[in-house]
């Protein structure tokens, strides 16, 4: 009885070289990505950057909102936009956190990287109990300075009562995030 399994044919030199080249390219890309992540994502962030507490935002009601008014108490800064679906989804939870933690001296500031009219229209439909300021350009710059290297939304930062960045989160918040952060003073 003869064996009916097909015999393996040796790979052609051209095919073997192609497979080796693809493998080497993938390895180099992986090493390059790892090196980039080590140098770009692990860089220390200024805590907080120059002018942080001296800055004043324009709130949605047109009044000035000085950052200095938030000093000395824990602060959750939530960077968001009306066009960002995960941002919009997390806002009711952020608002509930603010209302529940307000008696514990927690503060929340929403910084909308959006157009003022879009935010005003949005807040008519979904009112929030915490202050919201709007400035697309500055909100994006501040988010980057506070550790959002990619510039994506939503992005949240917790600043403790000593004025130091205690937590950062890129992406949609969870109830577990907020519960864990509520212990920060």
N, C-alpha and C positions, 0 to 999 in steps of 0.2 A: 504494500500500500504506500502510495507516495503522499508526501505532505502537501496539502492544498493551500497552505498559507503563502501569500505573496512574499517574494524575497525583497528585502530592503535594497534599494539601489543607492550607491554612494552619492552624496550631494555634489553637485557640480561646484567647482571652485568659485565660480561667479556667485552662485546662490549662497554659499558658505560665507564669502566676503561681505555680501549684502547683510546677512543676518548678524555678523560680527560688527559691522558698521552701525547698524540700528541699535544693537545692544550697547555699544560704546557711547553712542549719542545719548541714549536714555540715561546711562550712568552719569555722563558729564552734566546733563540737564539736572538730574537729581542733586548732584554735588553742588552745582551752581545755585540752585534754589535754596538748599540748606545754608550755604554761605551767605546768601543775600538775606535770608530770614534772621540769621545770627547777627548780622551787622545792622539791619534796618529795624527789625521788630524788637530787639533786645536793648536798643539804645535807651538810656535813661531819659525821662521826660522832665523838663523843668517843673518844679513843684511850688506853686504854680508859676506861670511865666510872668514876665515883667508887665506891670500895668493891670494885672488881674483884678485886684481889689479896688483900684482907682477907676475902673471902667464904669460907664453908665449905659444902660440899654434903654431903648424906647419900647415901652410896654404897648400892648395892643390898644389901650385907651389913650395913647399919645403922651402919657406922663413918663417922666424919667424914672428909671429904676436903677439906683446905684448898687453896684456889687458890694460896697462897704456895708450896706444894710444887712447883708447875709453873714457877716463875720461873727465868729464866736459860737455858732451852732452848726450841727451837722446839716449838710446841704446835698440834695440830689439834683444834679443838673441833667435834664433829659433833652438831648438834641433830636429834633424831629422835623417832619414836613408833612403838609397835607396830602401830597402825592405819594407818600411812602406808606404802603399798606400795613407793614408790621408796626410802623410808628402809630398809626391810627388805631390799630388793634390793641396796643399796650396802654394807650392813654387813659382809658377808664380804670385800669389797674393802678397806674401811677397816681391818678386822682384819688382813688380809694386809700392808697398808701398815705398820701398827704393828709387826708382827713383823719385817718386813724392815728397817725404819728404826730399830728400838730401839737397835741398836749404834751408830747415828749420833747418839745423844742425842735423837732425836725422841720426842715424847710425844703421846698421843691421849687425849682425854676425851670420852666420850659423855654428852650431857645429854638425858635423855629427858623430853619434855613429855607425860607420861603418868601413869597411876596406878601406884604402886609394885608392887602385886600383878600387874598386867599385864606389867610389865617383868621381874619375877622369874620369872613363868611362861615368858615368852618366852626368857629367858636359860637356862632349863633345857633348852630345845629347841635353841637356838643360842648356845652359850657364846662369849663374847668375851674376848680376852686383855688388853684395855685397860680402865681403870676406867670405870664407868658410874654416874652419879648421876641421881636422879629427883626432879623437882619441876615439875609441869606449869605452875604459875603463874610461878615464878621463871625457869624455862628460857625461857618465852615472852618475858618482860620482858628478859632478857639478850640474847636473839636480836635483839630490836628495837633495843636500845642498841648492839649491835655491827653494825648496818647492815641488818637484815632488816625493813625498813619494812612490808612486806606481812604479815609474821608467818607465812609459809608454811613448809612442811617438804618435804624436808630442807633444811637450811641448814648450811653449814660455814664456819669462820673459821680462818685460820692466823695465829698470833701468833709473831713472830720472837723470838730470844733476848734482844733489847733490850726486849721487852714491847710492841711496836707491832703493830697489825693490818697484816699483809702481804698477805693475800688474803681474798676473800669469794666464796662461791658459793651462789647460790640454786638449788635443784634438785638432781637426782641427780648425784653425782660420776662422773667418768670416770677410766679408767686414766691418760689424758693429764694430767688435773688433778693427780693425785697424783704422777706422775712429774715434772712441772714444779715442784711445790711442794717436792719432796724436796731441791732445791738451796738452799732458804731456810735461812738460819742465824740 
